[in-house]
C-alpha cells in the first residue's frame, strides 16, 4: 500500500477496497481544494475528522444497507459526516423529522429525542452523502470538486464486491445513482425525498420494514431503527 493511501484517515477495510481511488489525480485535487478553501478563511462542514465518518463507523465488511444523501448540512453544528444525521442537542432538520414520522407510521417506533443516527451506522447502515463536504451556508457548493467521482466508485465497489445489500434511494438525485448498482445482486428501494419541499410523497414508502424483511430473508439481523435516548 502506497504512502499516499496510508495517509488517508479512513477505516482499514475501506482503505483496502478504495486504494486505487486514493491514488487518482482527482482525489489529490479534492484535498488541495479543501486546504486552499480553509487557507482563504472559508468554513467547511463537516469538520475535518468527520469527513469520512460514514466509512469509519460502518466498515466495508459490515455494510448491509446504504442510504444515499446529497451533501452535508450547511448550517453550523449540524453536519457530522453521516447523511441525514444531526448531533445530539442540535435542532432536527425537517427531512430527518419526516424520516422519523415514517418510521413511526411503518414500525410503530416513537420519534426519538435526537437525530444522531450513529446507532444505525454501527449496525451496517452506510449513511453516504454523494458530496462529503460543503461550504457553510452554501448547499451543493462542493458538487463539482470531485467527490461524486469518489462516492460513485464507493457505490460501484459495494455493488461489485458484495451481495444482497439494500440501497435506499430517496429523491431524484439519489435515484440517479441507480445505474451504478447491479440489481441482479442487490435490492434497490426508491421513494420521493423526505424533505417537506418534496411534499408528503415519502410518507407511506415502508422502506424500514421492507429493508428488515429483505435482510431477514437472507438470514441477516434486522436493523433496530430506534435510537437510544
C-alpha positions as CSV (number, residue, x, y, z in Angstrom):
1,X,0.0,0.0,0.0
2,X,1.5,3.3,-1.0
3,X,2.3,6.1,1.4
4,X,-0.4,8.3,-0.3
5,X,-3.0,5.6,0.6
6,X,-1.7,5.1,4.1
7,X,-2.1,8.8,4.8
8,X,-5.8,8.8,4.2
9,X,-7.7,8.8,7.6
10,X,-10.2,6.1,6.8
11,X,-11.1,2.7,8.2
12,X,-8.8,-0.1,7.1
13,X,-11.3,-2.2,5.1
14,X,-12.3,0.9,3.1
15,X,-8.7,1.8,2.6
16,X,-8.1,-1.7,1.0
17,X,-11.2,-1.6,-1.2
18,X,-10.7,2.0,-2.3
19,X,-6.9,2.1,-2.5
20,X,-7.0,2.8,-6.3
21,X,-9.2,5.9,-5.8
22,X,-6.8,7.4,-3.3
23,X,-4.0,7.3,-6.0
24,X,-6.1,9.1,-8.6
25,X,-5.3,12.8,-9.5
26,X,-8.9,13.8,-8.8
27,X,-8.5,12.7,-5.1
28,X,-5.4,14.8,-4.7
29,X,-7.3,17.7,-6.3
30,X,-10.1,17.4,-3.7
31,X,-7.6,17.6,-0.9
32,X,-5.8,20.6,-2.4
33,X,-9.1,22.4,-2.9
34,X,-10.1,21.9,0.7
35,X,-6.8,23.1,2.0
36,X,-7.0,26.2,-0.2
37,X,-10.5,27.0,0.9
38,X,-9.5,26.8,4.6
39,X,-6.5,29.0,4.0
40,X,-8.9,31.5,2.4
41,X,-10.8,31.6,5.7
42,X,-13.9,29.6,4.5
43,X,-15.8,27.4,6.9
44,X,-16.2,23.8,5.6
45,X,-18.6,21.2,7.0
46,X,-18.3,18.7,8.5
47,X,-15.1,19.3,10.5
48,X,-12.1,17.5,9.0
49,X,-12.0,14.5,11.4
50,X,-15.7,13.7,10.4
51,X,-15.4,13.9,6.6
52,X,-15.0,10.1,6.4
53,X,-17.3,9.4,9.5
54,X,-19.7,7.2,7.4
55,X,-16.8,4.9,6.4
56,X,-15.2,4.9,9.9
57,X,-18.4,4.0,11.6
58,X,-19.5,1.4,9.0
59,X,-16.6,-0.7,7.8
60,X,-17.0,-2.1,4.2
61,X,-17.3,-5.7,5.5
62,X,-20.3,-4.6,7.7
63,X,-22.4,-2.8,5.1
64,X,-25.9,-4.3,4.8
65,X,-27.9,-1.2,3.8
66,X,-26.9,2.0,2.0
67,X,-28.9,5.3,2.4
68,X,-27.7,7.9,0.0
69,X,-27.9,11.6,0.6
70,X,-26.7,14.6,-1.5
71,X,-24.4,16.8,0.6
72,X,-23.8,17.6,4.2
73,X,-26.0,20.0,6.2
74,X,-24.6,23.6,5.7
75,X,-25.7,25.2,8.9
76,X,-23.4,25.4,12.0
77,X,-23.1,22.3,14.2
78,X,-25.4,20.1,12.0
79,X,-23.1,18.1,9.7
80,X,-21.4,15.0,11.2
81,X,-20.4,13.0,8.2
82,X,-23.4,10.7,8.2
83,X,-26.2,11.6,5.7
84,X,-29.4,12.9,7.3
85,X,-27.9,12.6,10.8
86,X,-27.5,15.5,13.2
87,X,-25.7,15.6,16.5
88,X,-27.5,15.4,19.8
89,X,-28.5,18.8,21.1
90,X,-29.0,20.2,17.6
91,X,-32.5,21.0,16.3
92,X,-33.6,18.2,13.9
93,X,-33.6,19.2,10.2
94,X,-37.0,18.8,8.6
95,X,-36.0,15.8,6.4
96,X,-35.0,13.9,9.5
97,X,-38.3,14.8,11.2
98,X,-40.1,13.2,8.2
99,X,-37.9,10.1,8.3
100,X,-38.8,9.6,12.0
101,X,-42.5,10.2,11.1
102,X,-42.4,7.4,8.5
103,X,-40.6,5.0,10.9
104,X,-43.3,5.6,13.5
105,X,-46.0,5.0,10.9
106,X,-44.2,2.0,9.4
107,X,-42.9,0.3,12.6
108,X,-44.7,2.0,15.5
109,X,-41.4,3.2,16.9
110,X,-41.9,6.7,18.5
111,X,-39.8,9.6,17.2
112,X,-36.6,9.9,19.2
113,X,-35.5,12.9,21.2
114,X,-32.4,13.5,19.0
115,X,-31.2,12.9,15.4
116,X,-27.9,11.2,15.8
117,X,-28.0,8.1,13.5
118,X,-24.7,6.6,14.7
119,X,-26.7,3.7,16.1
120,X,-27.9,2.8,12.6
121,X,-24.4,3.2,11.2
122,X,-22.9,0.8,13.7
123,X,-25.4,-1.9,12.6
124,X,-24.3,-1.8,9.0
125,X,-26.2,1.1,7.5
126,X,-23.8,3.2,5.4
127,X,-25.1,6.8,5.6
128,X,-23.3,8.1,2.5
129,X,-23.5,11.6,1.1
130,X,-22.6,11.9,-2.6
131,X,-20.6,15.0,-1.7
132,X,-18.6,14.7,1.6
133,X,-18.1,18.4,2.2
134,X,-19.9,21.7,1.8
135,X,-19.1,25.4,2.4
136,X,-21.0,26.9,5.3
137,X,-24.3,28.4,4.1
138,X,-23.9,27.2,0.5
139,X,-25.7,24.0,-0.3
140,X,-24.2,21.9,-3.1
141,X,-21.2,24.2,-3.2
142,X,-18.8,21.3,-3.5
143,X,-20.8,19.4,-6.1
144,X,-18.1,19.7,-8.8
145,X,-14.9,19.3,-6.9
146,X,-14.6,15.5,-7.4
147,X,-16.5,14.0,-4.5
148,X,-19.0,12.4,-6.8
149,X,-16.3,10.6,-8.7
150,X,-15.2,9.1,-5.4
151,X,-18.6,8.2,-4.0
152,X,-19.8,6.8,-7.3
153,X,-16.7,4.5,-7.0
154,X,-17.8,3.6,-3.5
155,X,-21.3,2.6,-4.8
156,X,-19.8,0.6,-7.6
157,X,-17.4,-1.3,-5.3
158,X,-20.2,-2.2,-2.9
159,X,-22.2,-3.4,-6.0
160,X,-19.3,-5.4,-7.4
161,X,-17.9,-6.9,-4.3
162,X,-20.9,-7.6,-2.0
163,X,-24.2,-9.4,-2.3
164,X,-27.7,-8.6,-1.1
165,X,-27.2,-5.0,0.0
166,X,-30.4,-2.9,0.3
167,X,-30.0,0.5,-1.3
168,X,-32.5,3.2,-0.2
169,X,-32.6,6.0,-2.9
170,X,-34.7,8.9,-1.8
171,X,-35.4,11.7,-4.3
172,X,-34.3,12.3,-7.9
173,X,-30.7,12.9,-7.1
174,X,-30.3,9.6,-5.3
175,X,-32.4,7.7,-7.9
176,X,-29.8,9.0,-10.5
177,X,-27.3,6.6,-8.9
178,X,-29.4,3.6,-9.6
179,X,-27.3,2.9,-12.8
180,X,-24.2,2.2,-10.6
181,X,-25.9,-0.7,-8.9
182,X,-26.3,-4.3,-10.2
183,X,-29.9,-5.0,-9.4
184,X,-29.5,-8.7,-10.1
185,X,-27.2,-8.9,-7.0
186,X,-28.8,-6.2,-4.7
187,X,-32.1,-4.6,-3.7
188,X,-33.0,-1.0,-4.7
189,X,-35.9,0.7,-3.0
190,X,-36.8,4.2,-4.2
191,X,-39.1,6.9,-2.8
192,X,-39.5,10.7,-3.0
193,X,-37.1,12.7,-0.9
194,X,-38.2,13.1,2.8
195,X,-37.8,16.9,2.6
196,X,-41.0,18.8,3.2
197,X,-40.1,20.6,-0.1
198,X,-40.9,17.3,-1.9
199,X,-44.5,17.2,-0.4
200,X,-45.6,14.1,1.5
201,X,-44.6,11.5,-1.1
202,X,-42.0,9.9,1.3
203,X,-44.7,9.1,3.8
204,X,-46.0,5.5,3.3
205,X,-42.9,4.2,1.5
206,X,-42.5,1.5,4.1
207,X,-38.8,1.3,3.4
208,X,-37.8,0.5,7.0
209,X,-40.0,-2.6,7.4
210,X,-39.2,-3.7,3.8
211,X,-35.5,-3.4,4.5
212,X,-35.7,-5.7,7.5
213,X,-37.8,-8.2,5.6
214,X,-35.1,-8.4,2.9
215,X,-32.3,-8.7,5.5
216,X,-34.1,-11.5,7.4
217,X,-34.8,-13.4,4.2
218,X,-31.1,-13.5,3.8
219,X,-30.5,-14.7,7.3
220,X,-29.2,-11.3,8.4
221,X,-30.1,-9.4,11.6
222,X,-32.7,-6.7,11.0
223,X,-31.8,-3.1,11.7
224,X,-33.0,-1.6,15.0
225,X,-34.4,1.7,13.6
226,X,-35.0,3.1,17.1
227,X,-32.3,5.4,18.6
228,X,-31.1,5.1,22.2
229,X,-32.0,8.1,24.4
